[in-house]
């Protein structure tokens, strides 16, 4: 039944923008088999909204509400549909009830207030003048032919920034426009009037991007097509200054800056330093300085690392057959130098990856988690998932944490053969808890990581199906790198070909699947560089076109005995200086990359998106 429900849900979502011939049968199945399924009723409502059937949309939104649906955004949507059909009393009653809910956020509170104002306008207006009274500046609204004209008129007739934002929100609601329809014109007018420094305007754009990432990429595409990278960089810097914790915005700035040529490089460095000088946020300041130093090709950096990978312990509750650490019999726990380095740099960090061994065996791990959370750092935990419990999961949900759970088989016998000491039933129980809490905390994410060996690679289909059914946000396939003691796990060329063929098939699935560079199918600008490879002239020329790896300017992986690297594929460097980030070995490593003499990196920064 569960699988049938998932297929039904996916079918509605896939056909959301077109008429479904057998919709009546689907509704009958839902009402007979899943009469209290809130999620299915919301999807039906979305289907009818997209097909301009507001009355049926209201019907299924009401069913969602009747089945104790409490998602505030869904209930606000119901109130909007009430307003669309002039059911103002129902909308007002629902909105007033929602306004008393202590779980609403500032954006929802603002939206409810706006909707109540519009209801008031409609109630007091007669039919003839309703459109004229919805908002004062558009008495001749029927003559307005373009969204651009609407946006520009708002700016012309409102000097107060707060009024501009209110009028734009009213326009979006009353004329049933999507923010996508006006965001470019809105930004163009802000740039023209030099208002990017106005926090209310940036807050408005930021909130919309936060709700829908596609709006952000529409902005990126527009300015790239226009070849106006300078203003695009300015917009991204303003968004970062407003909130420096949104990793995808920070990453997009890095990608954009890596693509610029020498023509306007000095102007862009000057722009970055302007934001650096005027920023009051340590992390934002560090981003601007770091990007400027990269463009200046500096190797001794004043900027701090933006990402850190930390091995907190080698202790583990399992003895996985492909793991090389178990042969060392090492109970290492995090060195003091790492802890001191973390304390010194925590306020600048955008991301931390915690890894082991098994991180939850480190007795102070939850304290580290709190330290990062208090500094708004995005955290990724690599774990086997067997030590999770309800208390820990709830803490993770509240702490801006993503989980990467190592699962190499999805059938009990094979799982316990690979992950010696593990219990498959415990894993399933903990995954059920993750699914439960994801419904309560929708932004919480957990992904799955699988090491492929010659004893499990033929189960890839089952692994993908398992990840999909258990609502994992992504799946990462890695190649086993065995030592002499477990070389029987090695994949041969035939095995790898099978894996690559499967990965090509999976590109058509809904599951977000990433994979180790060992399985990479080379694409333009996707060159991998193994240190034991004889480099062709063509490959060397590709290296010379650009600085092929920027990780040593941004990231550091901290390991036992002052051994560091910049990614799990990079060579290990043994540091000596107290200033880890500018240790002479690291500075030399950066210099080699600038001179195209360091080919040990296996993967470009572009592959790390």
C-alpha positions in Angstrom: 0.0 0.0 0.0 2.8 2.4 0.9 4.5 1.9 -2.5 1.1 2.4 -4.3 0.6 5.6 -2.3 4.0 6.9 -3.3 3.4 6.1 -7.0 0.0 7.9 -6.8 1.6 10.9 -5.2 4.3 11.0 -7.8 1.8 10.6 -10.7 -0.2 13.6 -9.6 3.0 15.7 -9.2 4.3 14.7 -12.6 1.0 15.7 -14.3 0.3 18.8 -12.2 0.3 21.1 -15.2 -1.9 19.1 -17.5 -5.4 17.5 -17.4 -5.4 13.9 -16.1 -8.0 11.8 -17.9 -8.6 9.4 -15.1 -8.6 12.0 -12.3 -12.0 10.9 -11.0 -10.8 7.3 -10.6 -7.7 8.6 -8.8 -9.9 10.6 -6.4 -12.0 7.6 -5.8 -8.9 5.5 -4.9 -7.7 8.2 -2.5 -11.0 8.6 -0.8 -11.4 4.8 -0.4 -7.8 3.9 0.5 -6.3 7.0 2.0 -9.2 9.1 3.4 -7.1 10.9 5.9 -3.9 11.4 3.8 -3.3 15.2 4.1 -0.4 15.2 1.6 -2.6 13.7 -1.2 -5.3 16.2 -0.6 -2.8 19.1 -0.9 -1.5 17.6 -4.2 -5.1 17.3 -5.5 -5.7 20.9 -4.6 -2.5 22.0 -6.4 -3.6 20.0 -9.4 -6.9 21.8 -9.6 -5.3 25.2 -9.0 -3.0 24.6 -12.0 -6.0 23.6 -14.0 -8.0 26.8 -13.0 -10.6 24.8 -11.1 -10.8 26.9 -7.9 -13.9 25.3 -6.4 -12.4 21.8 -6.5 -9.1 23.2 -5.2 -11.1 24.6 -2.2 -12.8 21.3 -1.7 -9.6 19.4 -1.2 -7.9 22.1 0.8 -10.9 21.9 3.1 -10.5 18.1 3.3 -6.9 18.8 4.3 -8.1 21.1 7.0 -10.8 18.7 8.2 -8.2 15.9 8.6 -6.3 18.2 11.1 -3.9 19.6 8.6 -1.9 22.3 10.3 0.6 23.5 7.8 0.2 27.3 7.9 1.2 27.9 4.3 -1.5 25.5 3.1 -4.1 27.1 5.2 -3.1 30.6 3.9 -3.5 29.2 0.4 -7.0 28.1 1.3 -7.8 31.6 2.5 -6.6 33.0 -0.8 -8.8 30.7 -2.7 -11.8 31.8 -0.5 -11.0 35.4 -1.5 -10.8 34.4 -5.2 -14.5 33.2 -5.0 -15.5 36.2 -2.8 -16.0 34.0 0.3 -14.6 36.8 2.5 -16.2 35.7 5.8 -14.6 32.2 5.6 -11.3 33.7 4.6 -11.4 36.3 7.4 -12.4 33.7 10.0 -9.5 31.4 9.0 -6.9 34.2 8.8 -7.8 35.6 12.1 -7.5 32.2 13.7 -4.1 31.7 12.0 -2.9 35.1 13.2 -3.2 33.8 16.8 -1.0 30.8 16.1 2.3 31.2 17.9 4.1 29.1 15.2 3.7 31.6 12.4 6.9 33.2 11.2 7.3 36.9 10.3 6.7 36.4 6.6 3.5 34.5 7.2 2.4 37.1 9.7 3.0 39.8 7.1 1.1 37.9 4.5 -1.9 37.3 6.8 -2.0 41.0 7.6 -1.9 41.9 3.9 -4.8 39.4 3.1 -6.9 40.8 5.9 -6.4 44.3 4.5 -7.5 43.2 1.1 -10.6 41.5 2.5 -11.4 44.8 4.2 -11.1 46.7 1.0 -13.3 44.3 -0.9 -16.0 44.2 1.8 -16.3 48.0 1.9 -16.1 48.5 -1.9 -19.0 48.3 -4.2 -18.8 46.0 -7.2 -18.2 48.8 -9.7 -15.3 50.3 -7.8 -13.7 47.2 -6.4 -10.8 47.1 -8.8 -10.1 50.8 -8.4 -10.0 50.7 -4.6 -7.8 47.6 -4.3 -4.8 49.9 -4.2 -4.8 53.6 -4.8 -2.1 54.1 -7.5 -3.7 52.0 -10.3 -7.0 53.8 -11.1 -6.2 53.0 -14.8 -5.0 49.5 -14.2 -6.8 48.1 -17.3 -4.6 50.3 -19.4 -1.5 48.7 -18.0 -0.1 46.2 -20.5 3.1 45.0 -19.0 4.4 43.9 -15.6 7.3 46.3 -16.1 4.9 49.3 -16.3 3.3 48.2 -13.1 6.6 47.8 -11.2 8.0 51.1 -12.5 4.8 53.0 -11.6 5.1 51.7 -8.0 8.6 53.3 -7.7 7.5 56.5 -9.3 4.5 57.1 -7.0 6.1 55.9 -3.8 9.1 57.6 -2.2 8.9 55.5 1.0 10.7 52.1 0.8 8.1 50.4 3.0 5.3 51.7 0.8 7.0 50.3 -2.3 7.2 46.8 -0.7 3.6 46.9 0.5 2.3 48.0 -3.0 4.4 45.3 -4.8 2.9 42.6 -2.5 -0.6 43.9 -3.1 0.0 43.8 -6.9 1.2 40.2 -6.7 -1.9 39.1 -4.8 -4.6 41.2 -6.5 -3.5 40.6 -10.0 -2.6 37.0 -9.4 1.0 37.5 -10.5 4.0 35.4 -9.4 7.1 37.0 -8.1 8.9 35.4 -11.1 6.8 37.7 -13.3 8.2 40.9 -11.9 11.5 40.1 -10.0 13.8 41.2 -12.9 12.0 44.5 -13.4 12.0 45.0 -9.7 15.7 44.5 -9.5 16.4 46.7 -12.5 14.5 49.5 -10.9 16.4 49.0 -7.6 19.7 49.2 -9.5 18.6 52.2 -11.5 17.7 54.1 -8.3 20.7 52.8 -6.4 18.6 51.3 -3.7 20.4 47.9 -3.2 21.5 49.1 0.2 17.9 49.3 1.4 17.4 46.3 3.7 13.6 46.2 3.2 14.0 45.7 -0.5 16.7 43.0 -0.2 14.6 41.3 2.6 11.7 41.1 0.2 13.8 39.5 -2.6 15.6 37.2 -0.1 12.3 35.9 1.3 11.0 35.1 -2.1 14.3 33.3 -3.0 14.1 31.4 0.3 10.6 30.1 -0.7 11.5 29.3 -4.3 15.1 28.7 -5.4 14.1 28.8 -9.1 13.5 32.6 -8.7 17.2 32.9 -7.8 18.3 31.0 -10.9 16.0 33.1 -13.1 17.9 36.2 -11.8 21.3 34.4 -12.5 20.3 33.4 -16.0 18.9 36.9 -16.9 22.1 38.8 -15.9 24.4 36.2 -17.5 22.4 36.3 -20.8 22.6 40.1 -20.6 26.4 39.8 -19.9 26.0 42.1 -16.9 28.1 40.2 -14.4 29.1 43.3 -12.5 25.5 44.1 -11.4 24.8 40.4 -10.8 27.9 40.2 -8.5 26.6 43.3 -6.8 23.2 41.7 -6.2 24.8 38.5 -4.9 27.0 40.5 -2.5 23.9 42.3 -1.2 22.1 39.0 -0.6 25.2 37.6 1.2 25.4 40.8 3.4 21.8 40.4 4.3 22.2 36.6 5.2 25.6 35.0 4.8 24.3 31.5 5.8 22.7 30.6 2.5 25.3 28.3 1.0 23.9 28.1 -2.5 24.1 32.0 -2.9 27.6 32.0 -1.6 28.5 29.2 -4.0 27.0 30.9 -7.0 29.1 34.0 -6.3 32.2 31.8 -6.2 31.3 30.1 -9.5 30.5 33.4 -11.2 33.8 34.9 -10.1 35.8 31.9 -11.3 34.4 32.5 -14.8 35.3 36.2 -15.2 38.1 37.3 -17.5 40.8 39.9 -16.9 38.8 42.7 -18.6 37.0 43.9 -15.5 38.8 42.0 -12.8 40.1 45.1 -11.0 36.7 46.7 -10.9 35.2 43.5 -9.4 38.0 43.3 -6.8 37.3 46.9 -5.9 33.6 46.1 -5.6 34.3 43.1 -3.3 36.6 45.2 -1.1 33.9 47.9 -0.9 31.5 45.2 0.5 34.3 43.9 2.8 35.0 47.4 4.2 31.3 48.2 4.8 30.1 44.8 6.1 29.4 44.3 9.7 29.1 40.5 9.6 32.3 38.5 10.2 31.3 35.6 7.8 30.2 38.0 5.0 33.4 40.0 5.4 35.4 36.8 5.1 33.5 35.7 1.9 34.2 39.1 0.2 37.9 39.2 1.3 38.4 35.5 0.3 37.0 36.0 -3.2 39.1 39.1 -3.7 42.3 37.3 -2.6 41.5 34.5 -5.0 41.1 36.9 -7.9 44.4 38.5 -6.8 46.0 35.0 -6.7 47.3 35.5 -3.2 48.8 32.4 -1.5 49.2 33.8 2.0 45.7 34.7 3.0 44.2 37.1 5.4 40.8 35.5 4.9 39.9 32.4 6.9 38.8 29.0 5.8 35.1 28.9 4.7 34.7 25.1 5.1 36.2 22.6 7.4 36.1 18.8 7.5 36.9 17.4 10.9 37.7 13.8 11.9 36.5 13.8 15.5 37.4 10.2 16.3 38.5 6.8 14.8 36.3 5.0 17.3 33.5 3.0 15.7 30.7 0.6 16.7 31.2 -1.4 13.4 34.0 -3.2 11.6 33.0 -2.6 8.0 34.9 -4.9 5.6 35.9 -2.1 3.2 37.1 0.3 6.0 40.9 0.6 6.3 40.8 2.4 9.7 39.8 -0.8 11.6 43.1 -2.4 10.8 44.9 0.3 12.7 43.1 -0.5 16.0 43.3 3.3 16.7 41.0 5.0 19.2 42.0 8.5 18.2 39.9 11.4 19.4 40.1 15.0 18.1 43.5 16.7 18.8 43.6 19.9 20.8 45.0 21.8 17.8 41.9 21.1 15.9 39.6 22.2 18.7 41.6 25.5 19.0 41.5 26.0 15.3 37.7 25.5 15.3 37.2 28.0 18.1 39.3 30.6 16.3 37.6 30.3 13.0 34.0 29.2 13.8 32.5 32.7 13.2 33.8 32.7 9.7 32.7 29.2 8.6 29.9 28.5 6.2 30.0 24.7 6.5 31.5 22.0 8.7 31.6 18.3 7.9 31.9 16.0 11.0 33.2 12.5 10.3 34.8 9.5 12.0 34.9 6.6 12.9 31.4 7.1 14.3 31.0 10.7 15.4 28.4 9.9 18.1 31.0 7.9 20.0 32.9 11.1 20.7 31.7 12.2 24.1 31.9 16.0 23.4 30.3 15.8 20.0 26.9 17.4 21.0 28.9 20.3 22.4 30.6 20.8 19.1 27.2 20.6 17.4 25.9 23.4 19.6 29.1 25.5 19.0 28.5 25.4 15.3 24.8 26.0 15.6 25.3 29.0 17.8 27.4 30.5 15.0 24.9 29.6 12.3 27.2 27.2 10.5 25.6 24.6 8.2 26.7 21.1 9.4 26.9 17.8 7.7 27.3 14.6 9.8 28.7 11.4 8.3 27.3 8.5 10.3 26.2 4.9 10.1 22.9 6.0 11.7 22.8 3.1 14.2 23.3 5.3 17.3 20.6 7.8 16.4 17.6 8.1 18.7 14.6 10.3 19.0 16.3 12.9 21.2 19.3 13.2 19.0 17.3 13.4 15.8 15.1 16.2 17.2 18.3 18.1 18.2 19.7 17.6 14.7 16.5 19.0 13.2 16.8 22.1 15.3 20.5 22.6 14.6 20.8 23.3 10.8 22.3 19.8 10.3 22.2 17.5 7.3 22.9 13.8 7.7 24.8 11.5 5.4 24.1 7.9 6.4 26.4 5.2 5.2 24.3 2.2 3.9 26.0 -0.3 1.5 23.2 -2.8 1.2 19.4 -2.8 1.7 18.9 -6.5 2.5 19.6 -7.7 6.0 22.0 -10.5 5.3 24.2 -8.5 2.9 24.1 -5.3 5.1 25.3 -7.2 8.2 27.9 -9.0 6.1 29.4 -5.7 5.0 28.8 -3.7 8.1 30.0 -6.2 10.6 28.4 -5.6 14.0 25.4 -3.7 12.6 21.8 -4.6 13.0 19.6 -4.0 9.9 16.4 -3.7 12.1 17.9 -0.9 14.1 18.8 1.0 10.9 15.2 0.6 9.6 13.8 1.8 13.0 16.0 4.9 12.9 15.1 5.7 9.3 11.5 5.6 10.3 12.3 8.2 13.0 14.0 10.4 10.4 10.9 10.3 8.2 8.7 11.2 11.1 10.8 14.2 12.1 11.2 15.4 8.5 7.4 15.9 8.4 7.7 18.1 11.4 10.9 19.9 10.2 10.6 20.0 6.4 14.0 21.7 5.9 15.8 18.8 7.7 17.6 16.7 5.2 19.2 13.3 5.2 21.1 11.6 2.3 22.5 8.1 1.8 26.1 7.2 0.9 27.0 3.8 -0.5 30.5 2.3 -1.0 30.4 0.0 -4.1 32.4 -3.1 -4.0 32.4 -6.3 -6.1 29.9 -7.9 -3.6 27.2 -5.2 -3.7 27.4 -3.3 -7.0 24.8 -5.6 -8.6 22.2 -4.4 -6.0 22.3 -0.7 -7.2 18.7 -0.8 -8.4 17.5 -2.0 -5.0 19.6 0.7 -3.3 18.1 3.5 -5.4 14.6 2.1 -4.8 15.3 1.9 -1.0 16.5 5.6 -1.0 13.4 6.8 -2.9 11.0 4.8 -0.7 12.6 6.1 2.5 12.5 9.7 1.3 16.3 10.3 1.3 17.2 13.7 -0.2 20.0 12.2 -2.3 22.2 9.2 -2.9 26.0 9.2 -3.3 27.9 6.2 -4.8 31.6 5.8 -3.9 34.2 3.4 -5.2 35.9 1.2 -2.7 39.6 1.8 -2.4 40.8 -1.4 -0.7 44.2 -2.1 0.8 46.2 -5.4 0.6 44.0 -6.8 3.5 40.7 -6.3 1.7 41.7 -6.3 -1.9 39.2 -9.0 -2.7 36.6 -6.2 -2.7 38.2 -4.5 -5.7 36.0 -3.6 -8.7 37.4 -4.6 -12.1 36.9 -2.8 -15.4 33.8 -4.9 -16.2 32.2 -4.0 -12.8 32.9 -0.3 -13.3 31.4 -0.4 -16.8 28.2 -1.9 -15.3 28.1 0.9 -12.6 28.6 3.6 -15.2 25.8 2.2 -17.4 23.5 2.2 -14.3 24.4 5.7 -13.4 23.4 6.9 -16.9 20.1 5.2 -16.5 19.5 6.8 -13.1 19.8 10.3 -14.7 16.2 9.9 -15.6 15.0 9.1 -12.1 13.6 11.6 -9.6 16.3 10.7 -7.0 19.2 13.1 -6.8 22.2 10.9 -7.4 25.9 11.9 -7.1 28.9 9.7 -7.6 32.6 9.3 -7.0 34.9 10.8 -9.6 36.1 7.2 -10.3 32.8 6.7 -12.1 32.8 10.1 -13.8 31.7 10.3 -17.4 33.9 13.2 -18.7 32.0 16.3 -19.8 33.1 19.8 -20.9 35.2 21.4 -18.1 34.9 18.2 -16.0 38.4 17.0 -16.1 39.6 14.7 -13.4 43.3 14.5 -12.6 44.9 11.5 -11.0 48.5 11.8 -9.9 49.4 8.5 -11.4 48.1 9.3 -14.8 50.3 10.3 -17.8 48.8 13.6 -18.8 48.1 14.3 -22.4 49.0 17.7 -23.9 45.2 18.3 -24.3 44.6 17.7 -20.6 47.5 19.9 -19.6 46.2 22.7 -21.8 42.8 22.4 -20.0 44.7 22.9 -16.7 46.4 26.0 -18.1 43.2 27.6 -19.0 42.2 28.3 -15.4 43.1 27.7 -11.8 41.7 24.2 -11.8 41.2 23.8 -8.0 40.3 26.6 -5.5 39.7 24.3 -2.5 43.1 25.2 -0.9 41.9 28.8 -0.7 38.5 27.9 0.9 38.6 24.6 2.7 40.7 22.4 4.9 40.3 18.9 6.2 41.8 18.4 9.7 43.1 14.9 10.6 45.2 13.2 13.2 48.8 14.2 13.9 48.6 17.6 12.1 47.9 15.9 8.8 45.6 18.0 6.6 44.2 18.0 3.1 41.6 19.9 1.1 39.3 17.1 0.1 39.1 13.4 0.5 40.8 12.9 -2.9 43.7 15.3 -2.3 47.2 14.5 -1.1 47.8 14.7 2.6 50.1 17.5 3.9 51.9 17.4 7.2 51.9 20.9 8.7 54.5 22.4 11.1 53.6 26.0 11.7 51.1 27.2 14.4 49.3 29.2 11.7 47.7 26.2 10.1 45.9 28.0 7.3 49.1 29.7 6.1 51.5 26.9 6.9 54.5 26.9 4.5 53.5 23.5 3.0 50.0 24.8 2.3 51.3 28.1 0.8 53.6 26.1 -1.5 50.7 23.9 -2.5 48.7 27.0 -3.6 51.7 28.3 -5.5 52.0 25.0 -7.4 48.4 25.1 -8.4 48.8 28.7 -9.7 51.9 27.5 -11.7 50.0 24.4 -13.0 52.6 22.2 -11.4 50.2 20.4 -9.0 48.1 17.7 -10.7 47.3 15.6 -7.6 43.7 16.8 -7.2 41.3 14.3 -8.6 38.4 16.7 -9.1 37.7 20.3 -10.1 35.8 22.6 -7.8 33.0 22.7 -10.4 32.3 19.0 -9.7 31.7 19.9 -6.0 28.5 21.9 -6.6 
